[in-house]
Amino acid sequence: MELKTKKITFRDAEKKYRISKSTLQRKVNNKNTMKVGRPNTLSEKDEENLVKGICLSSKWGFPYTSMDIRLLVQQFLNKNGFKEKRFTNNLTGYEWFKHFLDRHKSILSERLAENIKRSRAEINHESIKKYFEHLKNSLAGVSANLIINYDETNITDDPGKAKIITRRGFKHPERILESSKSSVSVMFAGTASGYLLPPYVVYKAENLYNSWTEGGPKGTRYNRSKSGWFDGVLICFI
């Protein structure tokens, strides 16, 4: 303020505040200071397009991982004839990715994604609403004790979760991934009145051994099948 009102000279201000004269002149004249360090690998426009692509791909159910993004940048550099000496074969390092994520932290975040099949991803709000409307009509007058809901889960053969990049604030990031279920399956069931039935366990095996039926919750039923899945011809053995 003193410099703008010319109450003090640049040289006197340099001595008083121990700031170089050139820096004071740039600040007073509103000149942008030069950026320190090497320029970014991609231009601001290119990074903006990359961020938009990441968000769009995540919205479609096919989010990118950190390696996917690094490979995209490598492909972009190769296609446009750029040679980045800091990287091996134009493949950016993970440090570059972390800095990229930090530059766009207001839009992007790294999360763990749930794996879902394409058939499940196609279910929308409208189809779910119609389902429950039909269910309400079909269950009218039925006792809650006779309404049983069940679901099965597979204990093994989980592809696992992977860290993906998506728009910040996205509540349930999902990745469409086809996978087969095998090994041990468990079915849980309960009535609408709140009574929980004993679980039903099915092993993927030709035979059911006694040692496989020990230590489970009281009343648990056990069986086996070639696929490890539940099917309509299963007969509860134990």
N, C-alpha and C positions, 0 to 999 in steps of 0.2 A: 504494500500500500504506500509505503514511504517512497519507493522508487517510481510508482505510477504518478504520484503527485509531485515528484521531483523535489521532495524535501531532503533527499540524500542522493549522492552520486553512486554509481555502480562500484567504483573503487572503494568508497567509504563503507558501502554495504558489505563488500567482500571482506573487509577487515573486521567489521562489527559482527557479522554472522558466520564468518569463516566458511563462506560458500564462494566458489569460483565465479569470477565475473561473467564468463561465458554462459554458465548455468543460469545465473540471474537474468541475463539478457534474454535467453530463450524462454524462460518462464514469463517474463514481463511482456514479451512480444507474442506469447501464445504459440510458440513454435514447438512442434512435437520433437521430443528427443529421439535419437536413433535407438533402435532395438539392439539389445546386447545379445551376442551369441549367434549361432548359425540360423539361417532361415528354416522354416518348417518344410518338411518333405513335400507336402501338398499345399497348393494355394488355398486361400480362405474360401474361394468359390468351390474348389474341388472337395474340400473337407465338408462344406455345407451340403453338397450333393451326396457325399458318402453318409452323412448323418441321416439325411432323408431316406436313403435307401435302407439303412439299418432299421429305422423305425417302421418303414413299410413292410419289410420282410418279416419283422417280428409280429406285426399286425396280422399277416397272412398265416402265421403259425410255423414259419420257418426261420427262426432267429439265428443270427450269426454268433459264433464263438469268437474268442480273441484271435485264434489261428485263422479262422475264415476271413476276418477283417484284414489281417496281415497279408494273406494271400491275395485278397482283392487289390490291395495297394500295390503289391508286387506285379500283378497282372496289368494294372493301370500304368505303372512306370515302364514296363516292358513294351506295352502296346504303343506308348507315345514316345518311345526312343530315349527315355531318360535313364541315366546311369548314376545311381546314388552310391558314392564311394563308402559311405558309412555302413552300408548293409552288404551282406554276402548275397550275391546274385539278386540284388534288389529286394530281398526279403527283409522287412523291418524286424527289429528285435522286439522283445516283450516290453522293454523300457519305453520304446516309442509308443506302443499301444497304451501304456499307462498314462503317458503324457497326453496322448490324443483323448483319452477318456476324461482326463482332468480338465482339458480345454473345453469340453462339452458336457461337463457334469450337471449343468442345469437342464439338460435334455436326456442324456443317456446315463444308465447305471448298469452294473454287472449283477446279475441275479441267478439263482438256481431255478431251472425250468422243469415242470412236470412233463413227462412223456405221455402223449395220448394218441390213439389211432385216428385215422382220417374219418372213419364212420362216426366217431364220437364228436369230432370237431365240427361236423356238419349239422349237429343238433343246435338249434337256435332257440331264442326266448319264445317265439311264437309256437313252435312245435311242442315245447314243454307245457305251455299254457293250455293248449288244446288237449294234451294228454291228461292233465289233472281235471279238466272239465268233464271229460268222458269217464274218468275214474270216479269222480264224485257221484255221477249219475248211476253207475253200475254198482256202487257200494251202498246206495241208499237203503236204509233199513237193516243192514247187516250188523250183527253184534261185533263190538271191538275185539272180543276174545277170538273171533273167527277170522279176523283180518290179520294175516301174517305177511310180514315183509322179510325178505332174505337177500343176502348178498354174499358173493364168494370172493376170496382174495387168494393170490398166489404168494407163497412165502419166499420162493427163490426165483431165479431167472429174471431179476430186475436189472434192466440196462443201466440204471442209476441216473442220477441227475448231473447235468452239465451246466457250467456257468455260461450264460449267453448275454448278449448286449441288447437292451431294449430301452424304450422310452421311460424316463424316470417317473415313478408313481404308478406304473403298470402293476395292478394288484396280483394278477395270476398269470405270469408268463408261462406259456406252454409251447412245447415242441412236438410237432406231428412226427411220430416215429413208429413204423410198423415193427412189432416184435411178437414172438410166440411165447405162450405160457406153458410151462411144464412143471414137473416135480410135484411138490406137495401143495394141494389146494385145501382151503378151509372155508366152510360155509357157516355163516352166522344168521340166525333168524330170531325175530321177536314179534309179538302181537301188538296190535294197536292199543291194547289196554296196558302195555308196559311190561309184559312177561317175557323174559329172555329164555329162549330154548337152548339146550346144550349144543355145542358146536359139532359139526360134521366134518371129518378129516378124510381126504382121499389122497393116497400115495400113487406115484407113477411106478408101478411094479406089477409083476406077474403074480406074486404071492404076498400075503399079509402076515407079518410075523408078530408074535405076542409082545416082543420087546418094543414094538412100535406103538403099542396101545397103552403103555404105562406112563404115569405121571401127568396125564392130561386133566382138564377140569372134570368135575363130577358129571356123569351122564354123557360124556363125549362118545360119539359114534365114529367108527373107523371103517375104511374100505380101501380098495385099490382099483386102478384101471390102467390100461396100457398107455393112455395119453396123460394121465394125471388129472384129467378134467372130469367134471360131473356130467353124466348123461342119463337118459331116461330109463336105461335097463339096469342100473346099479341096484344091488340088493344089499342092504346093510348087514354086515357080518357080525360086528361086535358093537 
